[in-house]
Amino acid sequence: MADDAPTPLDVLLRTMSLKWQEGALDDAVALAKAAAPYLHARAVAGRACGDISALKDHELDEIFGPGAERTASAPETAE
């Protein structure tokens, strides 16, 4: 594949935009749903976005991928 060739995600997003401009909203929504998992992390039901402290290992693997860095630095305090 050539370096300047679009990725499948590029094609999805470009086509979604064209469908939206054409007024084919149902098609645009279907393409948006197909592209969303590649652009937005899945929220875990019942947990606030950004709060990963209570997530189990398999849930973290689903969001960040297996073996992802899971350490967080402690908040800095003023002295």
N, C-alpha and C positions, 0 to 999 in steps of 0.2 A: 504494500500500500504506500502511495506517495506521501511524503511528509506534509504536503498541503491538502491532502484529502480530508474531508470532514469526517468526524467520528459519528457513530450511530446516534449519540446524544445530540450532536450538532444538527443532524438531519431531523430528529424529533422536534427540537426547539424551533428550527427554521420553518418546518412544515406547520407546527402549531401556530406560529405567528402569522403565516400566510392564511391559514384557515380562519383565524380570528378576524383578520382584515377583510376577508371575503364574506364574513357574516356566517360562516359555517361553524356556529358555536358548539354544537354537539361534537363535531369532529375535533375542534380545538380542545375541548374538555377531555376527550378520550386520549389525545396525545399528551396533554398535561398530566393526566393520571399515569401514563406510561413513563414519563420523564421524572416525575416527582421522587421516586425512590433513589434516583441517582443524584438528586440535588438537595434533599432534605433528610436529615436523620429521622428515623421513626421514633415517635414519642411512645413511651410505655404507659399504658392505661393506668390511671390512678396516681401518677407522679407528676409533680410540677416539672416543667421544662427546665433543664439546667441542673436539676438535683439528681446526681448519679450516686449519691452516697449509699442508698439502700438497694441498689441494683445487684442482682446475682451475677455470677461470672457468665453464665450462658446469655443473659440479657445484655451484658456489656459486649460480649462477642458478636451479638446480632447488630449492635449499633456501631461499634468501632472496629470489628474484625477480630479474629482470634489472635491472642498474644499482644494486643495493643497495650501501650504504656498506661498503667492505671494508677500511678501515684500522683497525688496532688500535693503541692506545697502548702504548708500551713499559712494562714493569713499573717501578714506582718503586723506587728503591734508597735505603737509609738512608745518610746522609752522616755 
